[in-house]
Amino acid sequence: MVENALSPQAPQAAQKTRPPELPKLLTPRQTSLRAVGMVFGAEIVIGVLWALSQSAWLALGLFVGAAMLWGRQRRGNLQAAMTANERAREFLDLGALDDAEAVLDEVLASRRTPPSIRCFAAYYRALTSLRRGDYADARARLHGVLDSQWVNNGRTLQGIAPGVYASMALAATLDGDLEDAERWRELGRRSPASLERHWFVSDAYVLARRQRWTELLEFLERHQDAIEGTVSGVGIRQLQLLKAFALTQLQEREDNYRGLHSGEDIHAMLHGTRRGRFDHIAKRWPELRAFMAAHHLLAEPFDETSGDPLALDSAG
């Protein structure tokens, strides 16, 4: 079955790091069964109303009125949840992670949130963890989104499937698990909704993590127009950072560097990148962390053993 092929079992390592509480996401099948139960319940209600009123028309009228009120409430819940998701996405784009997390946790905790929107919120919540550098939590949450089956072929959220798989590949790459990253990339590329633009950022990270500097620069050059036309501003800044990092690494190979890239201005590429904006990508990447520290891009010093931010003495 194609649907099941796109949702493999989580690796043991990811299962061990799964956070204690993940949002419960109903599958489409569970949602359908719940709807069938509601239909049977409605038939029972009509029968009871008819028995009490001895009027089929009155029973039917009461039921239709109640159904209209219920439908109105559901539409209101859907609109509220979608608005909250959009607000959280805006917070996420602005780097306001605390605000995004608070909104998304509220959406996920609410019983009124429709199942498909809950899955969408769970995806954004995973991105929040990723932006914090909490790769284990992000990967576990993304597993939950995939296991919910809402992003499978033919399902409501099939359109975001490539983004979910690309995020999973990126989280694995930043966590240093390149084998798992490649696996998720292959699975994501099978999705009918997959387009080249979904993979520019995650593929660039894989090349950089594998230290394939020349190949990375050629990749960015080959897709420059498509990247500028389809990748967000935050994504483009990350790619500029990786390009500058690659050029710095290539300086050690003087002949190739002089011939191909000597005209590139590394400082110009990094200009405008806010200090601390991308601390999360260097948590498990000592070489990149050293490069970012040398160019004053880190908001705070890191423990070189664990990659965690050091607690600074406020008195000092």
Buried (B, 14 or more C-beta within 10 A) or exposed (E): EEEEEBBEEBBEEBEEBBEEEBBEBBBBEEBEEEEEEEEEEBEEBBEEBBEEEEEEEEBEEBBEEEEEEEEEEEEEBBEBBBEBBEBBBEBBEEBBBEBBBBBBBBBBEBEEBBBBBBBBBBBBBBBBBBBBBBBBBBBBBBBBBBBBBBBBBEBBBBEBBBBBBBBBBBBBBBBBBBEBBBBBBEBBBBBEBBEEBBBBBBBBBBBBBEEBBBEBBEBBEEBEEEBEEBBEEBBBBBBBBBBBBBBBBBEEEEEBBEEBBEEBEBEEBBEEBEEEBBBBBBBBBEBBBBBBEEBEBBEEEBEEEEBEBEEEEEEE
